[in-house]
Amino acid sequence: MQVKSRSANVDDTAKAIIEQLQVDGRRSYAEIGKAVGLSEAAVRQRVQRLTDTGVMQIVAVTDPLQLGFCRQAMIGLKVAGDTRVIADSLAALPTVDYVVLTAGSFDIMAEVVCENDDDLIDLLNSHIRPLEGVLSTETFVYLKLHKQFYNWGTR
């Protein structure tokens, strides 16, 4: 089976623009242009192309604790059947913010953000464990977020 590469052709200038936005997503196109050697209009076109092709998104990243979500966890799931079906069901849950199909001890890993431990218990018992095909779960509760960066892919 041949694996298809989905990587986009991103040149050094595009990477430099991405790096500028990773530092400050509100940086003006004029400022970015000065930093990367392009006009404001050229930066605007490049950013539009990068977002249209799905290479990047410009979003606001929040701190869950500051918003009242005091419990974060990673849940490992062992499943039977098509993992993609269960991954779709997990992705549809509003408290689930990250779902990956994996190889190893777990078939799927899902990151969740809950208001408190009671909400996490409810999520597990009412929404995740009852999914058809879920054989078992293991929950890894976050005690402290030590590092979180979104600057991969440009170096």
RAZIBEL-V835653 format. One record per residue. N is the residue number from 0. RES is the residue in three letters. PHI is phi in radians with two decimals (NA if undefined). PSI is psi in radians with two decimals (* if undefined). Layout:
N;RES;PHI;PSI  N;RES;PHI;PSI
This chain:
0;MET;NA;2.22  1;GLN;-1.62;2.33  2;VAL;-1.58;2.24  3;LYS;-1.46;2.35  4;SER;-1.47;2.31  5;ARG;-1.88;0.11  6;SER;-1.19;2.39  7;ALA;-1.45;2.70  8;ASN;-1.43;1.73  9;VAL;-1.99;2.02  10;ASP;-1.42;3.06  11;ASP;-1.08;-0.60  12;THR;-1.17;-0.75  13;ALA;-1.09;-0.72  14;LYS;-1.07;-0.68  15;ALA;-1.14;-0.69  16;ILE;-1.12;-0.79  17;ILE;-1.03;-0.78  18;GLU;-1.04;-0.71  19;GLN;-1.08;-0.74  20;LEU;-1.28;-0.48  21;GLN;-1.21;-0.52  22;VAL;-1.29;-0.76  23;ASP;-2.64;1.80  24;GLY;-1.16;-0.18  25;ARG;-1.78;0.09  26;ARG;-1.06;2.41  27;SER;-1.26;2.70  28;TYR;-1.08;-0.57  29;ALA;-1.12;-0.79  30;GLU;-1.11;-0.75  31;ILE;-1.11;-0.75  32;GLY;-1.00;-0.75  33;LYS;-1.08;-0.69  34;ALA;-1.25;-0.54  35;VAL;-1.91;-0.05  36;GLY;1.43;0.57  37;LEU;-2.23;2.87  38;SER;-1.31;2.85  39;GLU;-1.03;-0.75  40;ALA;-1.12;-0.71  41;ALA;-1.14;-0.68  42;VAL;-1.13;-0.78  43;ARG;-1.00;-0.79  44;GLN;-1.12;-0.74  45;ARG;-1.12;-0.78  46;VAL;-1.09;-0.75  47;GLN;-1.06;-0.75  48;ARG;-1.13;-0.72  49;LEU;-1.13;-0.65  50;THR;-1.35;-0.69  51;ASP;-1.10;-0.61  52;THR;-1.50;-0.07  53;GLY;1.44;0.16  54;VAL;-1.15;-0.63  55;MET;-2.56;2.84  56;GLN;-2.24;2.63  57;ILE;-1.95;1.99  58;VAL;-2.38;2.85  59;ALA;-1.61;2.23  60;VAL;-1.74;2.19  61;THR;-1.86;2.85  62;ASP;-1.73;1.92  63;PRO;-0.96;-0.64  64;LEU;-1.08;-0.70  65;GLN;-1.17;-0.36  66;LEU;-1.75;0.12  67;GLY;1.59;0.20  68;PHE;-1.76;1.66  69;CYS;-1.60;-0.09  70;ARG;-2.20;2.03  71;GLN;-2.04;2.56  72;ALA;-2.71;2.74  73;MET;-1.93;2.31  74;ILE;-2.02;2.13  75;GLY;-1.63;2.31  76;LEU;-2.11;2.36  77;LYS;-1.80;2.28  78;VAL;-2.32;2.81  79;ALA;-2.01;2.49  80;GLY;1.64;-2.77  81;ASP;-1.33;1.93  82;THR;-1.09;-0.49  83;ARG;-1.15;-0.60  84;VAL;-1.16;-0.79  85;ILE;-1.19;-0.68  86;ALA;-1.05;-0.70  87;ASP;-1.10;-0.72  88;SER;-1.13;-0.72  89;LEU;-1.13;-0.77  90;ALA;-1.08;-0.44  91;ALA;-1.36;-0.24  92;LEU;-1.37;2.26  93;PRO;-1.12;-0.44  94;THR;-1.48;-0.15  95;VAL;-1.62;2.15  96;ASP;-1.98;-0.04  97;TYR;-2.74;2.21  98;VAL;-2.37;2.25  99;VAL;-2.34;2.47  100;LEU;-1.49;2.34  101;THR;-2.27;2.91  102;ALA;-2.00;2.50  103;GLY;2.20;-2.51  104;SER;-1.14;-0.51  105;PHE;-2.10;2.64  106;ASP;-1.53;-0.55  107;ILE;-2.44;2.49  108;MET;-2.10;2.34  109;ALA;-2.29;2.24  110;GLU;-1.65;2.38  111;VAL;-2.23;2.65  112;VAL;-2.24;2.07  113;CYS;-2.19;2.78  114;GLU;-1.19;-0.63  115;ASN;-2.82;-3.12  116;ASP;-1.13;-0.64  117;ASP;-1.07;-0.70  118;ASP;-1.16;-0.64  119;LEU;-1.14;-0.77  120;ILE;-1.06;-0.77  121;ASP;-1.10;-0.76  122;LEU;-1.01;-0.83  123;LEU;-1.11;-0.87  124;ASN;-1.39;-0.52  125;SER;-1.76;-0.39  126;HIS;-2.18;-0.56  127;ILE;-1.73;-0.97  128;ARG;-1.07;-0.58  129;PRO;-1.29;-0.16  130;LEU;-1.06;2.31  131;GLU;-1.06;2.21  132;GLY;1.80;-0.25  133;VAL;-1.34;2.05  134;LEU;-1.57;-0.72  135;SER;-2.81;2.79  136;THR;-2.30;2.68  137;GLU;-2.36;2.22  138;THR;-1.84;2.24  139;PHE;-1.92;1.77  140;VAL;-1.36;2.32  141;TYR;-1.37;2.20  142;LEU;-1.56;-0.67  143;LYS;-2.76;2.32  144;LEU;-1.41;1.97  145;HIS;-1.63;-0.57  146;LYS;-2.67;2.36  147;GLN;-2.59;1.98  148;PHE;-2.25;2.70  149;TYR;-2.22;0.54  150;ASN;-1.85;0.45  151;TRP;-1.40;2.78  152;GLY;1.68;-0.01  153;THR;-2.07;-0.07  154;ARG;-1.93;*
